[in-house]
C-alpha cells in the first residue's frame, strides 16, 4: 500500500489531538507526520505511533513535501495557510468554516457525497459538526423518500468551543456546587447547570451563524436547494457529544419501522431505539465512537408525512477529525491521490 506524508495544523488543539488518535487507530498509511501549530504551541512534544514528535510553528515552508494536510486551527489560519499548502502540492482537508460555501470547494461527508471529492482543486472542506451527524442520519431516508422540510434543535457540547470552554464548565460546576458565584469568560453567560440558545454570532435574520451553517451546508452536501430547513442551536453543559432532535417532513408518509430498517443498514449509522427499556443514544455513551447514533424514531403527531428522530454523535470524532480522515481514506481508496503529488 502507498504511504503518505501527512501534516496536522492545529495539532495541540482538541480536534488536532483527535486527528492523531484517529490516524493511529485506523492505521492510516503514513510515511511521516508533521505537527504544526501557532508559535505559542511550538516546541511542545506529542506522541504519535509511539514516537515523540516536536510541534513546529506553521510557516509557508512547512508544507513542502506534504501529501495531505489536515487543518483544525481556526478560520483565519485556514484562510492564510490552506492555499499555500495546496500550492505546495498537498491536498488540504480543512475543518474550519473558511471555504465550506465556496462553489469550487467540495463540502464532503463520505457516507453522503464521496463523489464530490473528485472535483477538488487542492482544498476540501469538512462540514460543521452538527451538520455532519444530521446528514448522515437523514440522507439514507432522503434517497428513499425525498425530504421536503427539516426542523432541527441541537444540544451541543462545550468541547465544540475548545479546551477553554471545557475548563470553564468544570470550574463553574465546582463553584456552583460550593455556593460561589461564577464569572463567564468563554460564553456570554454561565454554562454550568444552564443552557444557552446562542452558538456563534447572531445574524440580521435572528438566527445564529451556527444555525445558518446547518441550513446552507445541508443543502450543499445533499445537492438540494429546495429543502426547507430551520434550526435552533443550544449550548448545553455536556463535555463531549452533540445531540439533535430532528423533525422531518417527507414527500410521502413513512412509518417508523421503515425508517428503522433503512437506517439499520445505512453506512456510519447505529440505531438504538427501544423505549420499553429506555434505550436511546446519550452523549456520554457515544464518546470515542465512530457512528452516528439514532433513536426515538416516531411519527410526527403534527404531520401525516413527518417523523421525529433523536440523533447523537461524538462531535470531536465523527463531527470533526474522523470525517476528515475518512475523506482522505476515500481519496486513497479511489486512487484520487498519489504520494508526491
N, C-alpha and C positions, 0 to 999 in steps of 0.2 A: 504494500500500500504506500502511496505517495505520502510524504511528510511535509508539513507546512511550518513556516516561520510566523509566529503569532506575536502581536503586541496587544497589551491591555492598557488603555488610557483611563486613568482614574482607578488605578489598581488598589489603592488603600481605602477606598470607599466601600460602602456596604455591598453595592452591586459588583464592584470590582473584585472584592474578595469572593463573592458568589461565582463570578466568572471562573476564578481559579479552581474553586471546588467542583464546578460542573465539568470543566475541561478534564480534571483529574478523574472524576468518577466515570466519565464516558469514554475514557482512554482516547481522547482526541489526538489525531495523528500529527504530533508536533516534533520538529527537529530542534526548535528553540522557542523560548518565550521571553519577551522584553516587557518589563513592568515600568509603566510611566505614570507620572502624576505631576502635581504642581511643585514649585520649588520648596513649599512648606513641608511636603512629604518626602522629598528626595533624600536619599540616604537611609531610609528605613529598609529593613530586610524582611522578606516574606518567604515562606517555604512553598515551593512548587515541585511536585513529584519528588519529594524527599531531598530537594536541593534548596539551599538558601540563596535567594537572588535579591540583589540590591535594587531598590526602586530608583529610577533616574528621572530627572526633570524632563518633561516633554519639550522638545525643541524641534525645529523643522528637520534637522538631520536624523531625528530618532526613527524615521520611518523607512530609511534606506534598507533594502534587503528584507522587507516585511511583506508577507503574502496576505495576511488577514489582520486587520486592526479592529479590535473590539473597543468601542468608546462608551464610557459612562462617567463623564467628568463635567457635565453641565452644558447648557446650550451655547454659551459663549466660547468655551473651549472647543466644542464640536465645530462651530462655525469657522473658527480660525484654523484648526489643525486638520479637519477631515479633508478639505480639498488638497492640502499639502500632502497628506498621506496617500490620497488617491493618485495624485500626480507622480508620487514616488513609486507607484506600482502596486500598492496594497489595495485590497477590497475592504472598504470601511463598512462596518455594521454598527450603526450609531443608535444609542439608547436614548438620546435626548430628543426634544421636540423640534430641533433646528430645521430638519429637512423633511419632516413627515408629509407635509402637504405640498411639497414641490412636485409638479406634474412629472418631471423627469426622474424622480427618485421613487423606487418601489417601496411600498409600506407592506411588510410581509409578516404573516403568521403561517408557518409551514403547513399546518393542518387545513388551512383555508385557501391560500392563494400562492402556492410554491412556484407556479409558472412565472409569476411576476419578477422573480429573482433574475430571470434570464435577460431582461432588458435594462439592467442597471448600468450606470455609466461611472462606476467606481464607488458609489455610495448607496447603501441600502439602509432604510430606516426601520428601527424596531418600534412597534407601536407603544402607546401608553399602557401601563399595567392593567388598568380597569377595562380597556378596550380589548386586550388580548383574551382575557378569560371570557368575556361576553361573546365574542365572535366564535371562539372555539365551541362554546355551548350552543349557539344559535345557528351556525352555518349548516350543520347536518340536517336540521329541521327545515331551514330555508330551501335547501336543494329539493326537498320532497314537497314542501308546501310553502310557496313564496310568502315572505313576511311583508305585511303592509305597514305595521306600526310597532314601535318599541317604546315602552316607558320603563326606565331603569333607575333604581335608587341604590347607590353604592354605600358601603360601610367600610372605610379604608383605614388600614393600619398605619401607625406612625412611622414605621420603617420606610414607608414610601417617601417620607420627607428627608430621611437620613439619620445618621447616628446621633446628631444633636437632639433630634426630636425623641429618639428612644431614651436618651439620658434624661430629657425633660420630663417624660412620663414617669420614669422611675422616681426622680426627685420629688415631683409633685405628689405622687401617690403616698410617699413616705410622709411628706409634710401634712397632707390632709389627714392621714391616719393618726398623726401625732398632734392634731389640733392646731397646726400652724397655718398661716396664710401663705399663698403661693403668688409668685410674680412670673407671668409668662414671658418668654423670650422668643421662642421659635414660632409659636402660634399667637394669634391676637387675644386669645382667652385661655384660661386653664383647660388642659386636656384631660387631666386625671379625673375620673368619675364624671365625665362630661362628654357631650358630642358637639361637633362644630360643623354646621352646614356651609362650610366655606373652605374650598380647596383651590389654591391658586387665586388669581385676582378676579374681581368682578368685572364683567364686560358691560357695555352700554345696554345690552338686551336683558340684563338682570341675571343671566347665567354666569357661572364662573368659567374660567378658561378650561379647567379640568372637565367640566360638564360639556363644554363645546367640543373638546377633543373627542369625547365619546361619540358625538354626533358626526363630526366630519371624518374621523378615522374609520369608523364602522362602514360608512358609505364607500370610502375609497378601497378598503380591504375586500369588501363583499361585492364590489363593482355594481353598486346600485345607488342611484341618486333619488329614487322615489320612495324609499322607506322613511316614514315619519318617525323621528326619534326625539324624545325628551328625557333629560337626565337630572337627577339631584345627587350630588356627591357629598358625602358626610365623613368627616374625620372622626374616628372612634378610638377609645383608649385600649387598643389592641396592639401588641408589638409587631406581629407578622401575620399576614393573611387577609386579603381583601374579600369581602362578601358583597353579593349583589342580589337584590330582589328584582326580577325581570318580568314584566307584563308584556306579552307578545300577542299581537293580532295577526292571524294568518289569512290567506286568501280563501280558505275553506275550513270548516271545523276539523280539529284534530283531537283525538282522545288522549288522555294522559298515558294510557297503555301503549298507544302507537308511538308517542314521543319517547317513552322509556325504552322501547325496543330499538328505535333509531339511535338514541344516544348511547345505549349499551354497546353498540357496535361501531361507534364513531371513534376516530383516532384522537388520542390525547384526553379522552373523557372517562370518568368513572362515576357511575350512578350509585348513590347511597340514598335510598328512598323507601323507608318503611316506617310510617308514622305510628304504627301499633307498638313499636319498641323504641320510639323516639330516635330513629335512625335518620340522620341528615348531616350534611357537611358542616363542620365547625372550623373556625380559623386555627385554633391551637392544634388540631389534629392533622392539618394539611401541611404544616411546616416541614420543609425538606422533602416534599413530594413533587413529582413532575406533572401530575394530571390536573385537569380542571374537574372539580367535583360538583355533582348536581344532585339536588334532592327537592322534596316538597313540590313535585310536579302535579299540578291540579288544574281543573278547569277554572277559567276566569269567570266568576259569577256575574260579571257585568257585561260580558260579550260572548255571543254564541261561537265566534271563531277564535276565542282567546284562550291562552294558557298562562299560568303564572309559575315561575320556577325560581329556585334558590341556588346560587352559584358561588363557589368559594375556591380560591387558589392561593398559593404562596406567591405574593407579589414580587419578592426578590428573585424568585426562581423562574417559574413559568411567566410571570409578569415582567421579567427583565432578562436576566442572564441566560437562562435556559433557552428562551425563544431565540435569542441572538446566536447562541451556539448551534441550535437546530438549523438556523438559516445557513450557517457555514457548512454544516454537515450535508445539507441538501445540495449546496453547490458542489461539494466534493462527490457526492453520490451520482449526480447527474453530469459530472465532468465539465462543469461550467467554470472551474478554476483550476489552475495548474501551478505548482511551485515555480517561483521565479518569474511569475507574470502570467 
